[in-house]
Amino acid sequence: MNPPIHVHFVDHDRTVEAKIGDSILELAERNGIDLDHACGGVCACSTCHIKVNVGAEHLNEASEDEEDQLDSARDLGLTSRLGCQARIQSAPDGDATIDIGIPIWNINLVQEA
């Protein structure tokens, strides 16, 4: 049996359980965490931009389409991903947790909508 996979949404101070194959956007939606996704999660915009602070090695590789969409994201960094495309592909060893940050402009945009 695989150990549980924990994903911590730093900006919301919430840790949720995930399973292999879950996208970060799916986890956010399933757990009531606001993560904007104007295109419906089909990699056609950059509104679900996230930053993977810890645990990127447990996510799938970014596709060329995702990288192209990220070019239009605000506050782009080396750990940037799209929540709709970042999927858990392996479980951390032991009690490790995947830490996800949602850029502050995204949080504010969702709250103002």
Secondary structure, 3 states (H helix, E strand, C coil): CCCCEEEEEHHHCEEEEECCCCEHHHHHHHCCCCCCCCCCCCCCCCCCEEEEEECHHHECCCCHHHHHHHCCCCCCCCCEEECCCCEECCCCCCCCEEEEECCHHHHHHHHHC
